[in-house]
Amino acid sequence: MYKLLLLVVVFGSLALHARALFETTYHSSPLTVQPFTILGRSPLYDPDDTNLFLVCPNGGAVAAPGPAIYKSSGELVWANSTFGNCYDFNLQTFNGQDYLTFWVEAGSAAVGRMGAATGLMMNSNYEVVMTVSAVNPEGTDLHEFKIVGPENKTALVTAVHTIPMDLSSIGGPVNGWYSNGVIQEIDIATRTVLFNWTTFDHIGLGESYNNISQTGQGSTEGNPFDAVHINSIDKDSEGNYLISARHSQAIYKIAANGTILWRLGGKMSDFTAVGNGTEFHWQHHARWRMDDTHISLFDDGAAVVIPTVIIVDEPVATGKLLKVDQEAMTVSLTKQFFPGPTRNYTTAEGSIEFYGDTALVGYGFLPWTEAYSFDTEELLFSAVVGPNNASLWNKNAGISNYRAFQTSTLTFTGHPTRPPNVSVTDGDIYVSWNGATHVASYTLLTGSSVGNVSEIVTSVPKSGFETQISAEGTAEFIAVAAVALNGTTLGKSAVYNMTDGSITSV
């Protein structure tokens, strides 16, 4: 086994330098966002640029965190920084309708003071229409918000609750404190808790790889011992639950009555490995696949024990698909996807998801998003949240993205309720429409009075999030119409005064 203990010093100046240098701003929009930098793209990958990537940049180098959607070309489609720190941004189905879902911290400015962290559900107008919260004194944890198929009426969420506990059996204090991991299944419509399960009742302290003497955890309520650290929940077709526990480096199958049916990985694994590559360390995002015959997971290979210490069990983080034979109790490696930019471990977070004939791997604390051919495991697409500057996250600092998910303009159509934004700057006109997914071109209109801005000056193809249009040929007032590929007008801006760029009507 590859094992290495690294001492790392992360300098505070890094975040300030990156924040000032790398975020993108626009003339027509107040957004300040990290770029989605394309590192490599096969000509065969998404030739029509219909794929949409859902990310939530976080970290010291992110001045304005929040959910964001990008195209395969790197073009920003939608972002909203009023939510603050968010995780697990995805498109999921509830009661037959698709919703953008994600977790936010307490007190998001976009939804008012909520009192506890929670999961949000947004419609295609980017309006928050529902929330999902664990029934737990300390709110909902960031690690999971999964709507359960095929019924799509309930959600799986994680929570933590700090409780007193005798930790003397592992070298901690008798009057210690324990971070009790909680998983719940919630009926979304009624907010009823259908299933509640805790690590305190079922997983012994001895299963943990988190060294209490090394971390110094457990002596105070503010710094409890994090023995298990649940970071994902799934459910199989028979109603059993599957959880990933980072600090015991194991995946657990749990019956509906709460009994642990088996463990995969960790110190007490019930499975025999067949072949190489089945080991995983500090893993994330375990999911059932292929009619519950396989499990996919993101194998981080390493973890941050305390801010200045990293434990490395594997030199490279990968996405894995494991075949799990629950009769023979064997596990074997079916697929493994390796990172393209640099072969490196990841100290936290990460995901693997499948879309058609591709696998999408998000590398978490290394903010890479990469797509692979499922059949050949060939890397087809590689992008990074932030600039193409490896020094920014050389030591897993600066920018991270908890999980990477994907949808398509063929599946999701964004209908922002606000009109396109326009800016008149230095004799040119800049237009953007945050969240509109199907704009093909912009038509510049003009007129000599506010009530008659209908003369077409020019039509230009949409070019990125913000499109620049020459103001030549305009009269005193202008407006801009957003047009779809079939010629349909999708929306129209307010009327602007060319003299000073002010809005004269809505």
C-alpha angles and dihedrals in degrees: 000000000000108000129172135162114209129193110213130186114199111199117223092220091068094076094049093048094048094045094056095042111042115033119105124233133185140211096227100038135050091221120128109191143162113253121246098228118202111221097177139349131184114228087234094056116098095329092182093051093234099135118106122201119208115208140161111207114207137168144081093298093056111089095180111030120189143116118303138182123210137179126233087259090061093252115148112237102175139352137168122188095181089086093063119200111015136173139190098027108188146145111247137168125241121178092344096309128102120238134182104236133191144146122251135186123254117285101027108182090221095063105024130248104328098178094224138035112273148168119264130207119203128190125222089275088063091246120141105237103163141021131204121203136175117242094241135122093238098045130238120329120232098236104085142023109157126160108218119237150244093025092037094201103109135054132216114220137173128224139173129215123188113225137171114263140168104247097173093110090070098037098273132119123292090228094046136145127242131199101228111207115218130194121192138179110212129195099231097208098046099025089227118155106236098176132019124182133167135199092223091067098045116021121065123224090240091069092066124103089195104108108219094199091053097046098039089220126147103046098097137033089240092056107037125176109267100206102160112014106196111214106170142022130195135168130219130220091265095055098258120137127233119203133183115216111194100193096048088042090224142116117223130203109209127192122227088257090058098255117140104238097187146339126229114200127348127081096314105039116167093201133087115220118235110200128342133308100046096112119099134182132203088351132186141197104026113189136174114244139181099023092318094302095110137040123209121203142162110245106208095184092205144043142201107242095182125352094273101038128071124186113208117197096162127025095220133045116220143174111244138195112200127193109224116197104196094187099050089031093227132136128203137174116256102169137005126187119201126204118259109204096053131346099242141137123252120225097207147356125018139142146208124208134167126229117180108303095346137081119217116206124190114197099206112206086024095062096217124136114196135177124204138186105258092213101046100022086228116156109246104168136019129182138160131212101237131015126330092259115121093194090068092069100018090124098033093267136119107034132026137169115203098208135355119221134174142210133161141237084242088064106027127046117188115214108185112198094215119078124246115289120237133193127189105209129167093338096311132099122230122194134184135164112203110220101006105133103184107047111132100172145358125232118208113216128190142181143166094243135043093242096051111050099142108112112113112231099175144326120224132183116257107259113193127313091317124037124203118216127186113243092214111131097021126134126213096295132040142180133182127223122205112222131196124224091262092055097258115143106236098184145336132223127234118270113270131201110235091207096069105358093246125147111253098179141003 
